[in-house]
Amino acid sequence: MLQTSLSPRSIAIAALALALSVGAAAAQQPLKIGLIQSMTGAFNTVGKAAVNGARLYIQQHGDTVAGRKIQLIVRDDATSPEAAKRLAQELIVNDKVEIIGAGITPSALTIAPLVTEAKIPTVVMVSGASITVDRSPYMVRTSFTLGQSSLVIADWAIRNGAKKIVTIVNDWAPGLESEATFKDRILKSGGVQIVESMRVPLANPDFAPFLQRARDLAPDTIFAYMPGNQSGIFAKQFVERGMDKSGIRLIGPGDLTDDDELPGMSDAVLGLVTALHYSALHDSPLNKTYVRDFEAAYGKRPNFVSLGGYDGMHLIYEALKKTGGKTDGDAMLAAMKGMKWESPRGPMSIDPETRDVVHNEYIRRVEKVNGQLYNVELSTVEAVKDPVRAAKK
């Protein structure tokens, strides 16, 4: 029987070669990112916008980062938090996703315990409720919070002579947070009265009785928040009832004049003032490229929701560069905290303490530009943090 003996040096070299080959093989494994978004159901336009933004980022920047090929897996929660929970379990256990992109608030809240247990880095791309990222130490937000824009529009209302206000918001977490932030700022200012606060059911809302009640109260200002898929209907009914000519001013977060809905609105919304972190007309080279590429890819304007997905992918890519392609939850979160970059929305960052987005807020007014309705930015409030979480410190 023939026997061969290897020297310790040869064994060491062979072991190193094996380790390198195993490492190289691992590096070649696709990095699966699961997007749990509402592609059908009441919030289908929201989910589609976030996914389109994420896909556009990959289209612009390539599908390989830090030696890992990105595989995007989109799952439709059909606007159901129960479905989102099931899909998260399947993505983690069966599909072996290493990163998740969370959608609307109810779904994001439902999956929070699962991503915490599995230590899956999760980017909140849609939810605007402050409470969302509190639910898991592995969540970080690239979307927005309603408190940010509600605070800024409250300051604008005070400066512009509001004295008697009615608030109308959807009865769910983002709406309630938006209302609470707005009212807190208004009431602390003194001299401004909030005569009534109305809550509209989230499912199948009928705005007519709320608008009629508001008109009967004869306020000078209505502060309103509805999610993007309903805001256009609300603004339309406001105008249809002639309330735009009654001396009542309608203001709110930028959902009221979402870039996605604005082209289909009538000229009656001209002059409507809102606050938000983005306008498709934002004047920067990066945004002009973003709008051009988005319109070429999808045949419509991008909106603030699409940016949550776009910037979410940017955050993931840059974090992977820092970790060398490793997706360990703690390592990824450490890489994401404090990250700063230039977005189509303007400068933005991730607060290292709260894992929340920090960005500029813009006061915008609806105007005609080249024959089309746009949100024209009038002024900028720089580096706005979420006021709800700031108040907890």
C-alpha angles and dihedrals in degrees: 000000000000115000128189127193126206124209119240088251091055091049091050092050091048092049091049091049091050092049091049092049091049090048091048091050090051091049089054092057110108115252107234118212116188118208113198102195140152102255093159134024129049095327098042094123089055095052093045092051093053093047091047090053092050093048092048091055090054090046091053099041104031132253098265126076130168089356093305124115110224118231114189114206113192119199124186116224089185088225090296121126090202090057090047091056092051092047092050090053091050094047093049099041104030106024095036093220114185099200133029131206109209125211137195120007101258091050094044091052091049095053095044096092091049096052089045093054092046093040091231114166105238127194114206102219101170116014115105098187114113092218094063101084090042088068095069135024087214095062125096126176131228097164116070141258124247089227091067097059094034091057093049095048090048090057090048092051091051092049091048099054106265110167107158118037138180119196123209119183140156115266099245137090100280093045094048092048091048092051094045093051093046094047094046092054093044096048093047090055093064126217095059122101127207102204098185141358117209128195119208120202111251095222117072096339122199106206097186099089092045093050091047092050090049092050091051089056090057099218122174090223138031117199109201137179126184127154116266096263091057103032094081091055091049093050090046093052090047089057095040089060091053092243090135087065096042096079092257113131118214116210137159146120114328093265086089091070101026111181087233093057101032099083089061096049124096127249087259088087091061109127095022108146124213139159124233143139095247146038126179084230094058105142108235133109091239093054093046089056091046093051092045094050094042093051091047092051101041107017095238142075120278117241137197092275093057088054091060088063095040095050090040090062091046090055091049093049094048093046091051090053089055094048095042091242096311115137101195105148097233093045093048093048091048089053093048098048111096094009113155129192146147112263130184083257091057131258114350140168144178114251104236092213101046102023086229131133121263116196145141120281120213131206103223134188126199109246138160113258117180089342096308133101114252139166103247113202112235103175141357133230105197130224099355116190125201104278094203093061092038089058091056093061 
